[in-house]
Amino acid sequence: MALSKKPYKGCRDFFPKDMRIRDFLFDKMKQTATRFAYEAYDGPLLEEVNLYKAKSGEELINDQIYSFTDRGNREVAIRPEMTPTLARMVANIHKELPKPIRWYSIPNLLRYEKPQRGRVREHWQFNVDIFGAPENLGEIEILSLIVEFLLSFGATKEMFSILINDRKVVDTVFKKLLSLEDEQAYKLYKVIDKSKKVTTEKLDHMISEIIDEESKKEIFKTYINIKTVSELKNFLEKHNVINECSQFLSFLEMTQNLFFNEYIKYDPTIVRGLDYYTGLVFEIFDEHPENNRAIAGGGAYANLLQIFNESPMGGIGFGLGDVTLKDFLESHNLLGDFSKAENDLLLVYTNDEEEIETMQLAHKLRGENLKIETHLGKIKFNKIFKLAESKGHNFVGIVESKDGTISVQIKNLKDKSTDTIQVNEIEKIKTYIM
Ligand code: HAM
């Protein structure tokens, strides 16, 4: 039986045309992170399952994780997210490092998902996290970084929003206003997390399974229908719990005069599916009608280091997926043309006598950091230009020997101009094709 040529379900082959885009996206990620002075890190593809069981949440563990028992009887998992690995690594060395700790990574992650637009089984995720930052300042830096990242592609205000909420606000509503026990509160978190994906009837039913008192159900419904920060303030004031939510309110006040304020929208249904978040939670929402999803998600987590018996040190960060980013850029026409490779010069010769000279010239020009392809073997004149264009060259150079001198006739494939330069005049050749 012949084997399938397709990759495993939900996973992608990256042919050179796909790698051009991936490299472009990763370069942008690295540029933005380093511009904010974040340093690169990476971890292993496999971790013990317990690392995720500790705080990642039931959906990830029950439905999405790829796990197995290794030959030494250890329960291991292919990383479905980076934050637990990051916390483990920070727990190892945080005492030696000046604070705040600013790290970024672009790991590939595997989740057992139903493949669909914006969702695959293997994706790459730009992770940026800060540890040990003063109150609210880490949150502000992380949001500034994401917005600057998206703006660097030419994105504008209509294209995306930052939907935000705070787990402390939700906890206050659950504990103080609804008097829920921990287990009920946990269940209601999962209900809110799914609230946009189900019908109103289904949502009502799910709420009734957790809250039975009518008056409390009303409070909850009022809460999840809040649309603006001022409605939130009124709600918290009315129920006398504004002090419990003061950190979030002062964060919102600080953002008011910052460049990314116009992107922020308060959304009470943003709670995030992962269990470790304790403060600000956010999703960067793609406003294009075809991409009804988050490009990125993240938040603040105060207690992750404690699972390694380390003293608490809060972290804030986000993960931004390569698939959702590419969908975003394509739908908003922000991704350039990657259909061809970008090379500088195709060097060819039409007679065998020029073969060695061509190789020598290519060697010298590569030494000048130029992207040079040599056509292997002599080529017929009428085939040269078509070949050069199909391979993404901007210039073609034909090496020729005449009356004892060897020169290269260079043609600019865009403006069709030509020049003939001796092969030892490297600077002149370089200037011409730069
Ligand atoms: P997450 O919300 O699970 O968060 O994932 C973050 C982003 O990764 C999503 O918004 C989406 O763009 C992308 N993503 C997730 N799953 C898939 C998938 N199956 N296919 C394609 N893209 C996907 C986290 O993973 C947190 N650990 C992020 C974080 C970092 N929080 C703090 N620091």
Residues whose N, C-alpha, C, O or C-beta is under 5 A from the ligand:
A	BS01	HAM	E81 M82 T83 R111 E113 G118 R119 V120 H123 Q125 V128 D129 A294 I295 A296 G297 G298 G299 G317 F318 G319 L320 G321 V323 T324
